[in-house]
Amino acid sequence: MLITLRMLLLCVHFVLASLLGLLLCICRPFNPDNTRLCAKLYALPALKILGVRTVLDMQSLHGVPRPAVIVANHLSNYDLFVFGQVVPPRTVSLGKKSLKWLPLFGQIYWLAGNVLLDRGNAASAKRAMTTITQTLQERDMSIWVFAEGTRSHGRGLGPLKKGAFQMAINAGVPVVPVCASQYIRHWNLNRWHSGTIALKALPPLSTTGLTLDDMPELMDRCHAQMKACIDQLDQAASPPQPAHA
């Protein structure tokens, strides 16, 4: 019963937040801080509705000078609410071009200045990557990427795709890993307190002096650090197991 009520309230909130976000983006289209404001507009009330408590350790993220490439693990569609609360100023995200056609949300995503990538068109994707690299080099902006490229649904951190790391090396900016506990495994939306989600930003990985030949090692190092962090966060966020009789 409680989960049904929460889903209804979440749908109402999503529509209202989308209308407010659309108004904001129409008034100041493509402003580089639109993404952060819209993300909070979606995230903060949604977390209250879902009955989720979050434990945040974001010092490494908010202490890093822009620009940077932020790399996060991708669990589910709820990531909009989970990570939306910690998006730093002047940060846009990288998403699929098809998002543009989702009613309300897609138009907000586009007007907020996020980067839409046509992954099925190699030439278009290459041009977009070049544009992003120039943006990182010339503007005071960061980009947020779910580097697995797909949702894991709590099955653990998948392989990281190279696009985020290629952008970071080409632009000479650091990679900042951001990890969330695998909340899909632990929460229960039928309880008043659904569960606890832990998020942590890891120290930035410098790309100074690196070339694309160094990219595999950088990706392996990032993956290893994120996996270890996620395992630790899972232990902290998972509910205590009942003692055996």
VODODO-547316 format. One record per residue (C-alpha): x, y, z; residue in three letters. Coordinates in steps of 0.1 Angstrom, whole numbers, padded with zeros to 4 digits. Layout:
BEGIN
+-------+-------+-------+-----+
|     X |     Y |     Z |   r |
+-------+-------+-------+-----+
|     X |     Y |     Z | Ala |
...
+-------+-------+-------+-----+
This chain:
BEGIN
+-------+-------+-------+-----+
|     X |     Y |     Z |   r |
+-------+-------+-------+-----+
|  0000 |  0000 |  0000 | Met |
|  0027 |  0025 |  0010 | Leu |
|  0047 |  0019 | -0022 | Ile |
|  0016 |  0025 | -0043 | Thr |
|  0010 |  0058 | -0025 | Leu |
|  0047 |  0068 | -0030 | Arg |
|  0046 |  0061 | -0067 | Met |
|  0014 |  0082 | -0071 | Leu |
|  0030 |  0111 | -0052 | Leu |
|  0062 |  0107 | -0072 | Leu |
|  0044 |  0109 | -0105 | Cys |
|  0026 |  0141 | -0093 | Val |
|  0059 |  0156 | -0081 | His |
|  0077 |  0146 | -0114 | Phe |
|  0051 |  0165 | -0134 | Val |
|  0052 |  0196 | -0111 | Leu |
|  0090 |  0196 | -0110 | Ala |
|  0091 |  0193 | -0148 | Ser |
|  0068 |  0222 | -0153 | Leu |
|  0089 |  0244 | -0129 | Leu |
|  0121 |  0232 | -0145 | Gly |
|  0108 |  0240 | -0180 | Leu |
|  0098 |  0275 | -0169 | Leu |
|  0133 |  0280 | -0155 | Leu |
|  0150 |  0268 | -0187 | Cys |
|  0128 |  0288 | -0210 | Ile |
|  0137 |  0320 | -0190 | Cys |
|  0174 |  0312 | -0192 | Arg |
|  0179 |  0286 | -0220 | Pro |
|  0212 |  0267 | -0220 | Phe |
|  0225 |  0284 | -0188 | Asn |
|  0253 |  0262 | -0176 | Pro |
|  0238 |  0261 | -0141 | Asp |
|  0204 |  0250 | -0152 | Asn |
|  0212 |  0213 | -0148 | Thr |
|  0222 |  0216 | -0111 | Arg |
|  0191 |  0236 | -0102 | Leu |
|  0167 |  0213 | -0121 | Cys |
|  0184 |  0182 | -0106 | Ala |
|  0178 |  0195 | -0071 | Lys |
|  0142 |  0204 | -0080 | Leu |
|  0137 |  0167 | -0090 | Tyr |
|  0158 |  0151 | -0063 | Ala |
|  0152 |  0167 | -0029 | Leu |
|  0114 |  0163 | -0028 | Pro |
|  0116 |  0129 | -0044 | Ala |
|  0139 |  0115 | -0017 | Leu |
|  0115 |  0127 |  0010 | Lys |
|  0086 |  0110 | -0009 | Ile |
|  0106 |  0078 | -0012 | Leu |
|  0115 |  0078 |  0025 | Gly |
|  0152 |  0076 |  0018 | Val |
|  0180 |  0088 |  0040 | Arg |
|  0213 |  0097 |  0023 | Thr |
|  0248 |  0098 |  0038 | Val |
|  0270 |  0121 |  0017 | Leu |
|  0308 |  0125 |  0015 | Asp |
|  0312 |  0150 | -0013 | Met |
|  0343 |  0169 | -0002 | Gln |
|  0365 |  0156 | -0030 | Ser |
|  0338 |  0167 | -0056 | Leu |
|  0331 |  0202 | -0044 | His |
|  0368 |  0208 | -0037 | Gly |
|  0379 |  0202 | -0073 | Val |
|  0383 |  0233 | -0095 | Pro |
|  0364 |  0233 | -0127 | Arg |
|  0365 |  0220 | -0154 | Pro |
|  0365 |  0182 | -0146 | Ala |
|  0349 |  0150 | -0159 | Val |
|  0328 |  0134 | -0132 | Ile |
|  0323 |  0097 | -0136 | Val |
|  0295 |  0080 | -0116 | Ala |
|  0281 |  0044 | -0114 | Asn |
|  0246 |  0039 | -0129 | His |
|  0221 |  0018 | -0111 | Leu |
|  0185 |  0027 | -0122 | Ser |
|  0161 |  0054 | -0133 | Asn |
|  0161 |  0066 | -0097 | Tyr |
|  0196 |  0079 | -0102 | Asp |
|  0181 |  0112 | -0112 | Leu |
|  0170 |  0116 | -0076 | Phe |
|  0199 |  0099 | -0059 | Val |
|  0227 |  0118 | -0077 | Phe |
|  0206 |  0149 | -0085 | Gly |
|  0212 |  0163 | -0050 | Gln |
|  0250 |  0165 | -0054 | Val |
|  0254 |  0179 | -0089 | Val |
|  0280 |  0207 | -0086 | Pro |
|  0276 |  0242 | -0101 | Pro |
|  0281 |  0247 | -0138 | Arg |
|  0280 |  0210 | -0146 | Thr |
|  0261 |  0194 | -0175 | Val |
|  0257 |  0157 | -0183 | Ser |
|  0261 |  0134 | -0213 | Leu |
|  0230 |  0116 | -0224 | Gly |
|  0214 |  0097 | -0253 | Lys |
|  0199 |  0119 | -0281 | Lys |
|  0166 |  0100 | -0277 | Ser |
|  0161 |  0116 | -0243 | Leu |
|  0152 |  0148 | -0262 | Lys |
|  0119 |  0134 | -0272 | Trp |
|  0106 |  0124 | -0238 | Leu |
|  0077 |  0146 | -0229 | Pro |
|  0087 |  0175 | -0206 | Leu |
|  0118 |  0159 | -0192 | Phe |
|  0135 |  0157 | -0226 | Gly |
|  0129 |  0193 | -0234 | Gln |
|  0142 |  0203 | -0200 | Ile |
|  0173 |  0181 | -0205 | Tyr |
|  0180 |  0198 | -0238 | Trp |
|  0173 |  0234 | -0226 | Leu |
|  0194 |  0229 | -0195 | Ala |
|  0224 |  0226 | -0217 | Gly |
|  0231 |  0189 | -0214 | Asn |
|  0250 |  0172 | -0242 | Val |
|  0229 |  0148 | -0264 | Leu |
|  0249 |  0121 | -0281 | Leu |
|  0238 |  0100 | -0310 | Asp |
|  0255 |  0067 | -0302 | Arg |
|  0243 |  0051 | -0333 | Gly |
|  0260 |  0076 | -0356 | Asn |
|  0298 |  0074 | -0353 | Ala |
|  0305 |  0106 | -0372 | Ala |
|  0280 |  0126 | -0351 | Ser |
|  0293 |  0111 | -0319 | Ala |
|  0329 |  0120 | -0328 | Lys |
|  0318 |  0156 | -0336 | Arg |
|  0300 |  0158 | -0302 | Ala |
|  0331 |  0145 | -0284 | Met |
|  0352 |  0172 | -0301 | Thr |
|  0328 |  0199 | -0291 | Thr |
|  0328 |  0186 | -0255 | Ile |
|  0366 |  0187 | -0254 | Thr |
|  0366 |  0223 | -0266 | Gln |
|  0339 |  0232 | -0240 | Thr |
|  0360 |  0217 | -0212 | Leu |
|  0391 |  0236 | -0224 | Gln |
|  0375 |  0269 | -0230 | Glu |
|  0346 |  0273 | -0206 | Arg |
|  0343 |  0271 | -0168 | Asp |
|  0322 |  0239 | -0170 | Met |
|  0323 |  0203 | -0159 | Ser |
|  0306 |  0173 | -0174 | Ile |
|  0289 |  0144 | -0156 | Trp |
|  0290 |  0109 | -0172 | Val |
|  0276 |  0076 | -0162 | Phe |
|  0306 |  0058 | -0177 | Ala |
|  0291 |  0022 | -0177 | Glu |
|  0268 |  0034 | -0204 | Gly |
|  0238 |  0014 | -0190 | Thr |
|  0221 |  0007 | -0157 | Arg |
|  0235 | -0021 | -0136 | Ser |
|  0203 | -0027 | -0115 | His |
|  0225 | -0036 | -0085 | Gly |
|  0246 | -0063 | -0102 | Arg |
|  0278 | -0045 | -0094 | Gly |
|  0300 | -0020 | -0113 | Leu |
|  0302 | -0029 | -0149 | Gly |
|  0330 | -0021 | -0174 | Pro |
|  0336 |  0016 | -0179 | Leu |
|  0334 |  0030 | -0215 | Lys |
|  0363 |  0050 | -0228 | Lys |
|  0344 |  0082 | -0239 | Gly |
|  0347 |  0100 | -0205 | Ala |
|  0384 |  0092 | -0202 | Phe |
|  0391 |  0102 | -0237 | Gln |
|  0375 |  0136 | -0231 | Met |
|  0394 |  0141 | -0199 | Ala |
|  0428 |  0133 | -0214 | Ile |
|  0422 |  0153 | -0246 | Asn |
|  0411 |  0183 | -0225 | Ala |
|  0437 |  0178 | -0198 | Gly |
|  0412 |  0179 | -0170 | Val |
|  0409 |  0156 | -0139 | Pro |
|  0385 |  0126 | -0136 | Val |
|  0364 |  0127 | -0104 | Val |
|  0348 |  0093 | -0095 | Pro |
|  0315 |  0096 | -0076 | Val |
|  0301 |  0064 | -0061 | Cys |
|  0267 |  0054 | -0047 | Ala |
|  0259 |  0023 | -0027 | Ser |
|  0238 | -0003 | -0046 | Gln |
|  0205 |  0009 | -0031 | Tyr |
|  0184 | -0012 | -0054 | Ile |
|  0196 | -0043 | -0034 | Arg |
|  0188 | -0029 |  0000 | His |
|  0158 | -0005 |  0001 | Trp |
|  0122 | -0014 |  0006 | Asn |
|  0097 |  0012 | -0005 | Leu |
|  0069 | -0005 |  0015 | Asn |
|  0086 |  0006 |  0047 | Arg |
|  0082 |  0041 |  0062 | Trp |
|  0120 |  0044 |  0062 | His |
|  0129 |  0028 |  0029 | Ser |
|  0166 |  0026 |  0035 | Gly |
|  0199 |  0045 |  0035 | Thr |
|  0219 |  0054 |  0004 | Ile |
|  0255 |  0064 |  0008 | Ala |
|  0274 |  0085 | -0017 | Leu |
|  0310 |  0094 | -0018 | Lys |
|  0333 |  0113 | -0042 | Ala |
|  0368 |  0100 | -0045 | Leu |
|  0400 |  0121 | -0050 | Pro |
|  0404 |  0133 | -0085 | Pro |
|  0426 |  0113 | -0110 | Leu |
|  0449 |  0137 | -0128 | Ser |
|  0453 |  0135 | -0165 | Thr |
|  0482 |  0159 | -0167 | Thr |
|  0508 |  0146 | -0191 | Gly |
|  0487 |  0116 | -0201 | Leu |
|  0481 |  0106 | -0237 | Thr |
|  0455 |  0083 | -0251 | Leu |
|  0480 |  0055 | -0248 | Asp |
|  0477 |  0059 | -0211 | Asp |
|  0439 |  0056 | -0212 | Met |
|  0435 |  0019 | -0204 | Pro |
|  0456 |  0022 | -0173 | Glu |
|  0436 |  0052 | -0162 | Leu |
|  0403 |  0034 | -0168 | Met |
|  0415 |  0003 | -0149 | Asp |
|  0426 |  0025 | -0119 | Arg |
|  0393 |  0044 | -0119 | Cys |
|  0373 |  0011 | -0120 | His |
|  0393 | -0005 | -0092 | Ala |
|  0389 |  0025 | -0070 | Gln |
|  0352 |  0028 | -0077 | Met |
|  0345 | -0009 | -0071 | Lys |
|  0363 | -0009 | -0038 | Ala |
|  0344 |  0023 | -0027 | Cys |
|  0310 |  0009 | -0037 | Ile |
|  0317 | -0023 | -0018 | Asp |
|  0325 | -0002 |  0013 | Gln |
|  0294 |  0019 |  0008 | Leu |
|  0272 | -0012 |  0005 | Asp |
|  0285 | -0025 |  0038 | Gln |
|  0277 |  0009 |  0055 | Ala |
|  0243 |  0013 |  0039 | Ala |
|  0229 | -0022 |  0040 | Ser |
|  0205 | -0031 |  0069 | Pro |
|  0219 | -0052 |  0097 | Pro |
|  0213 | -0089 |  0094 | Gln |
|  0192 | -0106 |  0121 | Pro |
|  0211 | -0128 |  0145 | Ala |
|  0207 | -0165 |  0140 | His |
|  0190 | -0184 |  0169 | Ala |
+-------+-------+-------+-----+
